[in-house]
Amino acid sequence: MSPTIHVQQLSKTYKVPEREGGFSAAVRGFFKRKYKEVKAVQQVDFKIEQGEIVGFLGPNGAGKTTTLKMLSGLLHPTDGKADVLGFTPWDLKPEYLRAITLVMGQRNRLSWDIPAADSFLLNQAIYRIPDDEYKATYKELDELLELEPLMKKPVRNLSLGERMKCEIAAGLLHRPKVLFLDEPTIGLDITGQARIREFLREYNKRTGATILLTSHYMADVTALCERIIIIHHGQLKYDGGINLLSKKIAPFKLIGVMLAESNSHDLSKYGELVQNEEDWDKQYIQVKAEDVTRITSRLLADLPIHDITIADPPIEDVIEQAFNS
Amino acid sequence: MFLIFKRLWQVNWAEQWQYRANLLMYLLYWLVSPIIYLAVWTSIANVKGSVNGFTANDFVTYYMVLLICDQITSNIVIHTFAYKIQDGSLSGELIKPIHPLLTNGLVNNIAFKMLTIIGLIPIWIILFFLFKPDFSGVSLSGVLLSIPAMILGFFIGYLLSAAITSLAFWTTRVYSIHEFYFAIILLFSGQFVPLPLMPKVIQDIAQFLPFQLFMYYPIQLILGKLSAEQIIQGYIMAGVWLVVSILFFNWVWRNGVKRYSAVGA
């Protein structure tokens, strides 16, 4: 079977007008505008199979959102190809748009001046959702997101988190086969985030939908995605299992040491000291994976150790290192 | 498709209704210039007896009918849509499986009109008692014939404005382009001056332009001032311009969407 999402050499270059400050530059700019080319996405390739949940990561300005916009059809690429569910996204075929969703930012599918309930009914008509199917989906969404109390208020009077819940629900009413989610949990509190995650996992299991999501909350990614794609400066840096990432990019372990008597011993000769503010009574050192056993036994022999832990570095740090490599 | 338009109507009507005070202000602003033309031309005709054969009553009836035609055939798509292309809020509409301008934008404009027409009624009645026009030339058949003409005029005007609005894909200066377009409408539609009072050259050009279909043509239909031949000619022009404006809009839109940069969120 062909992959649900197949991206080949996808590239997007923006032409951005550029001028210096000041009056004379403004006059010159009026007659001859200078443009700078910004390569937002450069020859990116990947395939995503049906039913996968893939985390799309990268720092701000890496090209994540640009890629999602191209895959959902909003942007025409400068070069390259993409095939999603057998469609070229930017042809904007109605059949394609009915099969996907893009949840992006805070204001997309809901009209601010009227209650969300009215926008939902409009979406039902636009996506041609039969009544019974609409009711069933709405009920499911309501159970997970507790929408009912929010439905009757004008959207502009909802809080950030409430609006996000309604946005996500509005984007899923038509039961899309492919979900492009740009920061789906932004603005939500911890329980709200957990709910959305739970819901997405459940939705994926039940419908076999394919999900590509970006998030700044690493918990979203670690909870949902087995596979991640990292891009930086528009280029693909990593594509593979989330558990393999640390092995490939940062083959380090963190050794946490709690000494029996204060922190009087200098640990820097055993490995690189790492700050950890949450855990103030322990000191952490980062060592190469292959040195763990050797260094641990030296620590145990040399120092009055009360407690010792060995762990993988946090995924955030690993990804950070991946960006910088 | 019917259900989509019904729900779009409910949403847009509710939205416009929220801004009713705003709309009333807009309507008053909109009415200022035709009412000034009405007052100025009527006083001139009163002093001179007539202007090129136009009596004071001719001016009053012309502009009283113009107020209605203008409300029906005009649109505000530049104000409701161009900013969405510029600030990226079009994204939310573009990923829905319906055409943003030919469905939502259209219904939004019609909802807006419905409200302004309701607002126009009392103003029109007051003007009626102030100027006491003599509508004896108006016939039922003329009024009936003018209805499809105004609907055609609206669609042609909407598509042309939508095409100009879509220039926002290329330039942020789209508002000044639209102002220029608006000035042309003012001149060639018969709003500034009834067309027969214009220089012959302008009248000849105006005949072949779509703008007289927005005002002059339906006004004259209602007032019963057109010969059968002129009526047919007007409808043929309307048909031709409808096709032209559909093609023009489609071309601009298709090419524009390719340039859309979906800025912002």
Boltz contact constraints between the chains, C-beta under 6 A:
constraints:
  - contact:
      token1: [A, 69]
      token2: [B, 262]
      max_distance: 6.0
  - contact:
      token1: [A, 72]
      token2: [B, 95]
      max_distance: 6.0
  - contact:
      token1: [A, 74]
      token2: [B, 91]
      max_distance: 6.0
  - contact:
      token1: [A, 74]
      token2: [B, 94]
      max_distance: 6.0
  - contact:
      token1: [A, 74]
      token2: [B, 262]
      max_distance: 6.0
  - contact:
      token1: [A, 75]
      token2: [B, 262]
      max_distance: 6.0
  - contact:
      token1: [A, 76]
      token2: [B, 258]
      max_distance: 6.0
  - contact:
      token1: [A, 94]
      token2: [B, 97]
      max_distance: 6.0
  - contact:
      token1: [A, 97]
      token2: [B, 95]
      max_distance: 6.0
  - contact:
      token1: [A, 97]
      token2: [B, 97]
      max_distance: 6.0
  - contact:
      token1: [A, 98]
      token2: [B, 97]
      max_distance: 6.0
  - contact:
      token1: [A, 102]
      token2: [B, 95]
      max_distance: 6.0
  - contact:
      token1: [A, 104]
      token2: [B, 265]
      max_distance: 6.0
  - contact:
      token1: [A, 105]
      token2: [B, 265]
      max_distance: 6.0
  - contact:
      token1: [A, 108]
      token2: [B, 92]
      max_distance: 6.0
  - contact:
      token1: [A, 109]
      token2: [B, 92]
      max_distance: 6.0
  - contact:
      token1: [A, 113]
      token2: [B, 15]
      max_distance: 6.0
  - contact:
      token1: [A, 113]
      token2: [B, 18]
      max_distance: 6.0
  - contact:
      token1: [A, 114]
      token2: [B, 14]
      max_distance: 6.0
  - contact:
      token1: [A, 114]
      token2: [B, 15]
      max_distance: 6.0
  - contact:
      token1: [A, 118]
      token2: [B, 11]
      max_distance: 6.0
  - contact:
      token1: [A, 121]
      token2: [B, 7]
      max_distance: 6.0
  - contact:
      token1: [A, 122]
      token2: [B, 7]
      max_distance: 6.0
  - contact:
      token1: [A, 122]
      token2: [B, 11]
      max_distance: 6.0
  - contact:
      token1: [A, 125]
      token2: [B, 3]
      max_distance: 6.0
  - contact:
      token1: [A, 125]
      token2: [B, 4]
      max_distance: 6.0
  - contact:
      token1: [A, 125]
      token2: [B, 7]
      max_distance: 6.0
  - contact:
      token1: [A, 126]
      token2: [B, 4]
      max_distance: 6.0
  - contact:
      token1: [A, 126]
      token2: [B, 96]
      max_distance: 6.0
  - contact:
      token1: [A, 126]
      token2: [B, 98]
      max_distance: 6.0
